[in-house]
C-alpha cells in the first residue's frame, strides 16, 4: 500500500524541480576575497589555494573589472604589508597597502562594493591580532588601533569595514570612531562567531599571518561551542553591527542556522580557505566533480540561512551559473 502523496511526483522534470526549489543561489549572494601584496606587476599564485593569487595594487583594476563583469557585487580586501612591527602600524598607515588598494579599486569600478578586513595579524611581527603584553593579547589596548584602522579604510573610500579580530568591544569602538570621523553611514560587517579553526591554514600562508608563538584560542571561539555564538553575536548587534557573520562555514552550518533563527540582521558566512582548498585538491585528483560540489556547498550556506557568502569560489561560481 502506497500513500496518496508521493514525493517523487514533483521531481520528475527539471521544470518541476525548479518550481519547488526552496533556495536559489545567485551571483548576488557572493563576495570575493582578494590578497594585495607590495610591489609592482605581482600576480603570485598561492600554492595551497589553486586559482588564487597575491596581487600588487597595479593589477587591481583588471581584477575589479573582471569581478564586475561577472556580476559579483562585492570584494573584500586583505593586505600584506612590506614591513611589520609590534603594533601593526601598517594596518592604519595612510599609504598602507589596503588603503592604496581601496583607492585603486574604487577608481577602477566605482559600483563595486569594496569591503576591508580590519585586523592587525598581517601587520604585526608576532602574528597576533592585537597588542601583546606579557605574551598575551591586550584586548583594550588593541581597540584604539582597530578603530584607527577602520577610519583609515573609510578615508580611503571603503564601502564597508569588517573587523575580524574577535576583541571584546571592538564593534562599539569602531562604530564610535567612524561616527566621530563623519562616517555615520559606513556599515560594519562583524565577524561575530569566528572560531579558532584549523581550516584557516591556507589563508595564513596566503596572508603571511600565522602567529609566531602560541595560538588564537584566547580570543577566537572554541569549536565545541554553539550557544556561545549567540552571545557573541548578540554583543555585536548591541554594539552596532550592520551585518553579522559566521566563520568558517561548512563545519558550522548548525551555527549559521541558529544565528539565523535568533537574529534578523543580514547574515554572512565565510567559506574559508581550507574548505576551498579541500575541494580543489579533490577535484585535481579526479575524486569528485569540482563544479557540482562547489555549487552544492554554496547552496548549503543559503539553505542554512546565509544572505551572503564570502568565498574564493566566487569567480568560478559566477561563471558556472552564467553558463
Buried (B, 14 or more C-beta within 10 A) or exposed (E): EEEEEEEEEEEEEEEEEEEEEEEEBEBEBBBBBBBBBBBEEBEBEBEBBBEBBBBBBEBBBEBBEBBBEBEBBBBBBBBBBEEBEEBBBBBBBEEBBBBBBBBBBBEBBEEBBBBBBBBBBBBBEBBBBBBBEEEEBEBEBBBEBBBBBBBBBBBBBBBBBBBBBBBBBBBBBBBBBBEEBEBEEBBBBBBBBBBBBEBBBBBBBBBBBEBEEBEBEEBBBEBEBBEBBBEBBBBBBEBBBBBBBBBBBBBBBEBBBBBBEEBEBBBBBBBBBBBBBBBBEBBEEEEEEBBEBBBEBBBBBBBBBBBBBBBBBBBBBBEBBEE
